[in-house]
Amino acid sequence: MPSCSNHKISLEVVSFLPDYFSSSKHFGPDITSILQQNLYLLVTGKVDTTSGFPPLKMGIVSIDKNKIFLNLISSAKINDSTTEEYSGSGYELKVIYTVKNQGLSSEEYAGTIFIKRGNLESEYKVVGLPGNN
């Protein structure tokens, strides 16, 4: 588990995603932790409502042993950098990342998560990999 002693909001490992959630990106502290330990600090993707409406784009984090589902509020790409903003349960989360390709491997992402609730704020340097779409 990553050291979060200097963070005011401590992101925990996101595990056991619901079946109705289709992940698009997994973000964690490093590639090895993501691949070998499924250590995700943020998982982005879609929830299929199956009610004739388009899927909801969401992000999931874990705080105080609770999964927090955050709705995608905005997404923008400027040059090589993508910014996604999420909100829910009193939290505001922004992830800013760039796509990194290494040889023949799949896409990798490098960026920063900013999470805020009231006057508490935290920042995490992260890397990411594509999810299962």
ABEGO torsion letter per residue (X at the ends): XBBAAABABBBBBBBGBBAABBBABBBBABAAAAAAAGBBABBBEBBBAGAGBBBBBBBBBBBGGBBBBBBBABBBBBEABBBBBBBEGGBBBBBBBBBBBBEABBBBBBBBBBBBBEABBBBBBBBBBBBAX
